[in-house]
Amino acid sequence: MTSDTNGGIGKYIPGLILCIILGWLALQWDQSIHKWQKDYQESEKILKAYIKEGKPFLPFVEYRAKSEEKYKEKLVTFERAEIKEKPKKPHLLKEKDYENIVATKEIPFKFRFGERMIQFQLTYVAILLLGGMIIRNTIGLPKVFRPGAVLARPIIKPGIVLLGGYYLWSNLLKVGIFALLLVLIFILGSTVLVSIIGRRMKQDDGLMGVMAAGTGICGVSAAVAVAPVVNAKPRDFFYAVGTILLFGTVALFTFPYIGKALGMSEPVFGAWVGTAILNTAQLVAAATWYGHESLLTANIINIVRVGFIPIVVIFCIWFYVIKPAAAEGRHEKINKWQVVKEKFPLFILGFFAMVTLNELGVFTEEHRTIFGKQFLQIFFAVGFAGVGLNIAFEDLKKAGGKAFVIGFIAATLKAVLSAIVVILIGTEAFKVK
């Protein structure tokens, strides 16, 4: 028995190690381009003062001393409560880089490269997803790595649990009111719309049940929850998942650019993708890709909508099982409360627990930074490495036919309308302070 157990565990190790390595490499990339972006911004400020304002270059020692002096002045102003937001420490160039700019009067290539990469949102999330897809669909993922790569995907969820340490209930409730309205209008509305259209177009109930839940609330998780309720066949489930992943993949790689083009702030973008993108992993990826504030808001919207999974399950029980049975004069007993109990995601409870501990003052600002950014990035990097390595083009091609058209149109309509609504509501309503 010990040998079998070790063998069972051992099959996951190669894939997990691969995901850890890819995640670490992506985080090194991310750290580098963000540093270069800050260097670019500082270099631009220095050159602007020289070229446009005619100010001479300061010796490096004076440049550093002047920046630190300004920071101390702002800090004193903050301590006097004259400004609300605590000033951030200035980002200073290294002496070698500063002297290079003074000599050439140009911004170094690596700084411009980092700025451009951030502009195109090619952060660690995008690199892991794109890189994973390329590996999987070109050279292929050897079988020895596949079990571990699949196991790595849920590692995203502990990251979301830790993210709870970054929230306070007061902030959650403030944004949660708008999140609740968005869920009611768009998510449940999409579920009902897909179900009704599918019934009128005489599509299979099993397929349309998982399609309605997937396009309506949160992609694969909702589809999995509803599949046994509507007696979906494996063909129905994978067909719906293919549609969900196709829309989610398109949204993941286009929404950040659409958001930039529309001038969406990070909180507004977070509210949009939290409502519009179907799969939780792709939602979190797009939000993280766009910015940290976007992730905070998107996660709140996602928490609200994930909490609606039991309600969607109950709706599907009524629409696809109880209603047809009543129309046919049959009486079937269904333990719907047991279904709800079994389908509620446990990681949401962990998120709530972390928020509560933070509200009680258990975590300091340093703890929140560690939970909300550092550990979160580690879990996300490993998890998204697994997600990328499991995006196979043949799975995405499973979407097609009338069911695909219904699901894709419903998801697109929800994305367009929700974008308009969140823009009209504005940044302050969705900002987590």
C-alpha positions as CSV (number, residue, x, y, z in Angstrom):
1,M,0.0,0.0,0.0
2,T,2.9,2.4,0.8
3,S,4.4,1.7,-2.6
4,D,1.1,2.5,-4.4
5,T,0.6,5.6,-2.3
6,N,4.1,6.9,-3.1
7,G,3.6,6.0,-6.8
8,G,0.4,8.0,-6.8
9,I,2.0,11.0,-5.2
10,G,5.1,10.7,-7.4
11,K,3.2,11.1,-10.6
12,Y,2.4,14.7,-9.7
13,I,5.9,15.8,-8.8
14,P,7.4,16.4,-12.3
15,G,4.5,18.6,-13.4
16,L,4.4,20.5,-10.1
17,I,8.2,21.1,-10.4
18,L,7.8,22.3,-13.9
19,C,5.0,24.7,-12.9
20,I,7.1,26.0,-10.0
21,I,10.1,26.6,-12.3
22,L,7.9,28.4,-14.9
23,G,6.2,30.4,-12.2
24,W,9.6,31.5,-10.7
25,L,10.9,32.5,-14.2
26,A,7.7,34.5,-14.9
27,L,8.0,36.3,-11.5
28,Q,11.6,37.2,-12.3
29,W,10.5,38.6,-15.6
30,D,7.6,40.5,-13.9
31,Q,9.9,42.0,-11.2
32,S,12.4,43.1,-13.9
33,I,9.9,44.9,-16.2
34,H,8.2,46.6,-13.3
35,K,11.5,47.9,-12.0
36,W,12.5,49.0,-15.5
37,Q,9.1,50.8,-15.9
38,K,9.8,52.7,-12.7
39,D,13.3,53.5,-13.9
40,Y,11.7,54.7,-17.2
41,Q,9.3,57.0,-15.4
42,E,12.1,58.4,-13.2
43,S,14.4,58.9,-16.2
44,E,11.6,60.7,-18.1
45,K,11.1,63.0,-15.2
46,I,14.8,63.9,-15.0
47,L,15.1,64.5,-18.7
48,K,11.9,66.5,-18.8
49,A,13.3,68.9,-16.1
50,Y,16.5,69.2,-18.2
51,I,15.0,69.6,-21.7
52,K,11.7,71.4,-21.2
53,E,12.4,73.3,-18.0
54,G,16.1,74.0,-18.6
55,K,17.2,72.7,-15.2
56,P,20.8,71.4,-15.0
57,F,21.6,67.8,-14.1
58,L,22.4,67.5,-10.4
59,P,25.3,65.4,-9.2
60,F,24.1,62.0,-8.2
61,V,24.6,62.6,-4.4
62,E,22.5,65.8,-4.6
63,Y,19.8,64.1,-6.8
64,R,19.4,61.3,-4.1
65,A,19.4,63.8,-1.2
66,K,16.8,66.1,-2.8
67,S,14.5,63.2,-3.5
68,E,14.8,61.9,0.0
69,E,14.2,65.4,1.5
70,K,11.0,65.8,-0.5
71,Y,9.8,62.4,0.7
72,K,10.4,63.4,4.4
73,E,8.5,66.6,3.9
74,K,5.5,64.7,2.5
75,L,5.7,62.2,5.3
76,V,5.5,65.1,7.9
77,T,2.5,66.5,6.1
78,F,0.9,63.1,6.3
79,E,1.6,62.7,10.0
80,R,0.0,66.1,10.5
81,A,-3.1,64.7,8.8
82,E,-2.9,67.4,6.1
83,I,-3.0,64.7,3.4
84,K,-5.0,61.4,3.6
85,E,-2.7,59.0,1.7
86,K,0.6,58.0,3.1
87,P,3.4,59.0,0.6
88,K,5.3,56.2,-1.1
89,K,9.1,56.1,-0.9
90,P,10.7,57.6,-4.0
91,H,12.1,55.3,-6.7
92,L,15.7,56.3,-7.3
93,L,17.9,55.3,-10.1
94,K,21.2,53.5,-9.5
95,E,24.2,55.7,-9.8
96,K,25.5,53.9,-12.9
97,D,22.1,54.4,-14.7
98,Y,21.8,58.0,-13.6
99,E,25.3,58.9,-14.9
100,N,24.5,57.1,-18.2
101,I,21.4,59.3,-18.6
102,V,23.4,62.4,-17.8
103,A,26.0,61.5,-20.4
104,T,23.7,60.3,-23.2
105,K,20.6,62.4,-22.4
106,E,18.6,59.4,-23.5
107,I,16.5,56.8,-21.7
108,P,18.3,53.4,-21.7
109,F,16.7,50.7,-23.9
110,K,15.9,48.3,-21.1
111,F,13.9,51.0,-19.4
112,R,11.9,51.7,-22.6
113,F,11.5,48.0,-23.0
114,G,10.0,47.6,-19.5
115,E,7.6,50.5,-20.1
116,R,6.5,48.9,-23.4
117,M,5.9,45.5,-21.8
118,I,3.8,47.0,-19.1
119,Q,1.9,49.0,-21.7
120,F,1.1,45.7,-23.5
121,Q,0.2,44.2,-20.1
122,L,2.8,41.4,-20.7
123,T,3.1,40.7,-16.9
124,Y,3.8,37.3,-15.3
125,V,0.2,36.2,-15.8
126,A,0.2,36.8,-19.5
127,I,3.6,35.3,-19.9
128,L,2.6,32.1,-18.1
129,L,-0.7,31.8,-20.1
130,L,0.8,32.5,-23.5
131,G,4.0,30.5,-22.7
132,G,2.0,27.6,-21.4
133,M,-0.3,27.6,-24.5
134,I,2.6,27.7,-26.8
135,I,4.4,24.8,-25.1
136,R,1.2,22.7,-25.0
137,N,0.2,23.3,-28.6
138,T,3.7,23.2,-30.3
139,I,6.2,20.9,-28.8
140,G,3.5,19.4,-26.6
141,L,3.4,18.6,-22.9
142,P,4.9,15.1,-22.2
143,K,2.6,12.8,-20.3
144,V,5.0,12.7,-17.3
145,F,4.2,16.4,-16.6
146,R,0.4,16.4,-17.2
147,P,-0.9,15.1,-13.8
148,G,1.2,17.7,-11.9
149,A,0.2,20.5,-14.3
150,V,-3.5,19.7,-13.7
151,L,-2.9,19.6,-10.0
152,A,-1.2,23.0,-10.1
153,R,-4.3,24.8,-11.3
154,P,-6.2,24.8,-8.0
155,I,-3.2,26.4,-6.3
156,I,-4.7,29.7,-7.4
157,K,-7.5,29.2,-4.8
158,P,-5.2,29.5,-1.7
159,G,-4.0,32.7,-3.3
160,I,-7.5,34.0,-3.2
161,V,-7.9,32.9,0.4
162,L,-4.8,34.9,1.4
163,L,-6.1,37.8,-0.6
164,G,-8.8,38.1,2.0
165,G,-6.2,39.4,4.4
166,Y,-6.1,42.5,2.2
167,Y,-9.8,43.4,2.7
168,L,-11.9,44.9,5.5
169,W,-15.6,44.0,5.8
170,S,-16.5,47.7,5.5
171,N,-14.8,47.9,2.1
172,L,-16.3,44.6,1.0
173,L,-19.8,45.7,1.9
174,K,-19.3,49.1,0.3
175,V,-18.4,47.6,-3.1
176,G,-20.6,44.5,-2.5
177,I,-23.8,46.5,-2.9
178,F,-22.9,47.4,-6.5
179,A,-21.5,43.9,-7.0
180,L,-24.8,42.4,-5.9
181,L,-26.8,44.6,-8.3
182,L,-24.4,43.6,-11.2
183,V,-24.8,39.9,-10.3
184,L,-28.6,40.1,-10.1
185,I,-28.9,42.0,-13.4
186,F,-26.3,40.4,-15.6
187,I,-25.3,37.0,-14.2
188,L,-28.6,35.6,-13.2
189,G,-30.2,37.3,-16.2
190,S,-27.7,35.6,-18.5
191,T,-28.5,32.2,-16.9
192,V,-32.3,32.7,-17.4
193,L,-31.8,34.1,-20.9
194,V,-29.7,31.2,-22.1
195,S,-32.1,28.6,-20.6
196,I,-35.2,30.2,-22.1
197,I,-33.6,30.6,-25.6
198,G,-32.2,27.1,-25.5
199,R,-35.6,25.6,-24.6
200,R,-37.3,27.6,-27.4
201,M,-34.7,26.4,-29.9
202,K,-35.3,22.8,-28.7
203,Q,-31.7,22.3,-27.6
204,D,-30.7,19.4,-25.3
205,D,-31.5,20.3,-21.6
206,G,-28.3,18.7,-20.4
207,L,-26.1,20.9,-22.7
208,M,-28.1,24.1,-22.2
209,G,-28.2,23.6,-18.4
210,V,-24.4,23.6,-18.1
211,M,-24.1,26.3,-20.8
212,A,-26.6,28.6,-18.9
213,A,-24.7,28.1,-15.6
214,G,-21.3,28.5,-17.2
215,T,-22.0,31.6,-19.3
216,G,-24.2,33.1,-16.6
217,I,-22.2,32.8,-13.4
218,C,-18.6,31.6,-13.3
219,G,-17.7,29.3,-16.1
220,V,-16.3,25.8,-15.4
221,S,-17.1,25.7,-11.7
222,A,-20.8,26.5,-12.3
223,A,-21.0,24.1,-15.2
224,V,-19.5,21.3,-13.0
225,A,-22.1,22.2,-10.2
226,V,-25.0,22.1,-12.6
227,A,-24.0,19.0,-14.7
228,P,-25.4,16.3,-12.4
229,V,-28.5,18.3,-11.8
230,V,-29.5,18.4,-15.5
231,N,-28.1,14.9,-16.1
232,A,-25.6,16.3,-18.6
233,K,-23.6,13.7,-20.6
234,P,-19.9,14.0,-20.9
235,R,-20.3,15.2,-24.4
236,D,-22.6,18.0,-23.2
237,F,-20.2,19.0,-20.4
238,F,-17.1,19.2,-22.5
239,Y,-19.0,21.0,-25.3
240,A,-20.1,23.7,-22.8
241,V,-16.7,24.0,-21.3
242,G,-15.1,24.4,-24.7
243,T,-17.5,27.3,-25.3
244,I,-16.8,28.8,-21.9
245,L,-13.0,28.5,-22.3
246,L,-13.1,29.9,-25.9
247,F,-15.0,33.1,-24.8
248,G,-12.8,33.4,-21.7
249,T,-9.6,33.1,-23.7
250,V,-10.7,35.7,-26.2
251,A,-11.8,38.0,-23.3
252,L,-8.5,37.4,-21.4
253,F,-6.4,38.6,-24.2
254,T,-8.6,41.4,-25.5
255,F,-10.4,42.9,-22.4
256,P,-7.3,44.5,-21.0
257,Y,-6.7,46.4,-24.2
258,I,-10.4,47.3,-24.6
259,G,-10.3,48.6,-21.0
260,K,-7.2,50.8,-21.8
261,A,-8.9,52.0,-25.0
262,L,-12.0,53.0,-23.1
263,G,-10.0,54.7,-20.4
264,M,-11.2,52.4,-17.6
265,S,-9.5,52.8,-14.2
266,E,-8.3,49.7,-12.5
267,P,-11.4,49.4,-10.1
268,V,-13.8,49.9,-13.0
269,F,-12.0,47.3,-15.1
270,G,-12.1,44.9,-12.1
271,A,-15.8,45.4,-11.8
272,W,-16.2,44.8,-15.6
273,V,-14.2,41.6,-15.8
274,G,-15.7,40.4,-12.5
275,T,-19.1,40.5,-14.2
276,A,-18.2,39.6,-17.8
277,I,-15.4,37.0,-17.9
278,L,-16.8,33.6,-17.3
279,N,-14.1,31.4,-15.8
280,T,-12.7,32.3,-12.4
281,A,-9.0,31.6,-13.4
282,Q,-9.3,33.7,-16.5
283,L,-11.1,36.5,-14.6
284,V,-8.4,36.7,-12.0
285,A,-5.7,36.5,-14.8
286,A,-7.2,39.4,-16.7
287,A,-7.6,41.5,-13.6
288,T,-4.1,40.8,-12.4
289,W,-2.9,41.5,-15.9
290,Y,-4.5,45.0,-15.7
291,G,-3.4,46.0,-12.2
292,H,-3.6,45.2,-8.5
293,E,-6.5,47.5,-7.8
294,S,-8.3,45.8,-10.6
295,L,-7.7,42.4,-9.0
296,L,-9.1,43.6,-5.6
297,T,-12.4,44.8,-7.1
298,A,-12.7,41.8,-9.5
299,N,-12.2,39.4,-6.6
300,I,-15.1,41.0,-4.7
301,I,-17.4,40.8,-7.7
302,N,-16.3,37.2,-8.2
303,I,-16.9,36.3,-4.5
304,V,-20.4,37.7,-4.8
305,R,-21.2,35.8,-8.0
306,V,-19.6,32.5,-6.8
307,G,-21.9,32.8,-3.8
308,F,-24.8,32.6,-6.3
309,I,-23.8,29.1,-7.5
310,P,-26.3,27.5,-5.1
311,I,-29.1,29.8,-6.3
312,V,-28.2,28.9,-9.9
313,V,-28.3,25.2,-9.0
314,I,-31.7,25.6,-7.5
315,F,-32.9,27.5,-10.6
316,C,-31.6,24.7,-12.8
317,I,-33.3,22.1,-10.6
318,W,-36.6,24.0,-11.1
319,F,-36.2,24.9,-14.8
320,Y,-34.8,21.6,-16.1
321,V,-36.2,19.0,-13.7
322,I,-39.1,20.2,-11.6
323,K,-40.9,22.3,-14.2
324,P,-40.8,19.7,-17.0
325,A,-41.8,17.0,-14.5
326,A,-44.8,19.1,-13.4
327,A,-45.8,19.8,-17.0
328,E,-45.8,16.0,-17.7
329,G,-47.7,15.3,-14.5
330,R,-44.8,13.5,-12.9
331,H,-43.7,14.0,-9.3
332,E,-40.0,13.6,-8.5
333,K,-38.4,14.2,-5.1
334,I,-35.2,16.1,-5.3
335,N,-33.0,17.0,-2.3
336,K,-32.1,20.4,-3.6
337,W,-30.6,21.6,-0.3
338,Q,-28.2,18.7,-0.3
339,V,-27.1,19.7,-3.8
340,V,-26.5,23.3,-2.6
341,K,-24.5,22.1,0.4
342,E,-22.3,20.0,-1.8
343,K,-21.6,22.6,-4.5
344,F,-20.7,25.7,-2.4
345,P,-16.9,26.3,-2.9
346,L,-15.0,26.0,0.4
347,F,-12.2,28.4,-0.6
348,I,-14.8,31.2,-0.3
349,L,-15.2,30.4,3.4
350,G,-11.4,30.8,3.8
351,F,-11.5,34.2,2.1
352,F,-14.3,35.3,4.5
353,A,-12.3,34.1,7.5
354,M,-9.2,36.1,6.4
355,V,-11.4,39.2,5.9
356,T,-12.8,38.8,9.4
357,L,-9.3,38.4,11.0
358,N,-8.2,41.5,9.2
359,E,-11.3,43.4,10.4
360,L,-10.4,42.4,14.0
361,G,-6.9,43.9,13.6
362,V,-5.0,40.7,13.5
363,F,-3.0,41.7,10.4
364,T,-0.6,44.7,10.2
365,E,0.1,46.7,7.0
366,E,3.2,44.5,6.5
367,H,1.1,41.3,6.8
368,R,-1.4,42.6,4.3
369,T,1.3,43.4,1.8
370,I,2.7,39.9,2.3
371,F,-0.7,38.2,2.0
372,G,-2.2,40.4,-0.7
373,K,0.9,40.7,-3.0
374,Q,3.9,38.5,-2.3
375,F,2.4,35.1,-1.3
376,L,-0.5,35.8,-3.7
377,Q,1.9,36.1,-6.6
378,I,3.6,32.9,-5.7
379,F,0.4,30.9,-5.6
380,F,-0.9,32.6,-8.8
381,A,2.3,32.0,-10.6
382,V,2.3,28.3,-10.0
383,G,-1.4,28.0,-10.6
384,F,-1.4,30.0,-13.9
385,A,1.6,28.0,-15.1
386,G,-0.7,24.9,-14.7
387,V,-3.6,26.8,-16.4
388,G,-1.5,27.8,-19.4
389,L,-0.1,24.3,-19.8
390,N,-3.6,22.9,-19.9
391,I,-5.0,25.2,-22.6
392,A,-5.2,22.9,-25.6
393,F,-6.5,24.2,-28.9
394,E,-8.4,20.9,-29.5
395,D,-10.4,21.6,-26.3
396,L,-11.3,25.1,-27.5
397,K,-12.5,23.7,-30.8
398,K,-15.2,21.8,-29.0
399,A,-17.4,24.9,-29.0
400,G,-19.7,25.1,-32.0
401,G,-23.3,24.9,-33.3
402,K,-26.4,26.6,-32.0
403,A,-25.5,26.1,-28.3
404,F,-22.2,27.9,-28.9
405,V,-24.0,30.8,-30.7
406,I,-26.5,31.1,-27.8
407,G,-23.8,31.0,-25.1
408,F,-21.4,33.3,-26.9
409,I,-24.0,35.9,-27.8
410,A,-25.3,35.9,-24.3
411,A,-21.8,36.3,-22.8
412,T,-20.9,39.0,-25.3
413,L,-24.2,40.9,-24.6
414,K,-23.5,40.7,-20.9
415,A,-19.9,42.0,-21.5
416,V,-21.1,45.0,-23.6
417,L,-23.9,46.1,-21.3
418,S,-21.9,45.6,-18.1
419,A,-19.1,47.7,-19.5
420,I,-21.5,50.5,-20.1
421,V,-22.9,50.2,-16.6
422,V,-19.6,50.1,-14.7
423,I,-18.3,53.1,-16.6
424,L,-21.4,55.1,-15.8
425,I,-21.2,54.1,-12.1
426,G,-17.6,55.2,-11.9
427,T,-14.3,54.5,-10.1
428,E,-15.2,55.6,-6.6
429,A,-18.1,53.1,-6.3
430,F,-15.8,50.1,-7.0
431,K,-12.6,51.3,-5.4
432,V,-11.3,49.2,-2.4
433,K,-9.7,51.7,-0.1
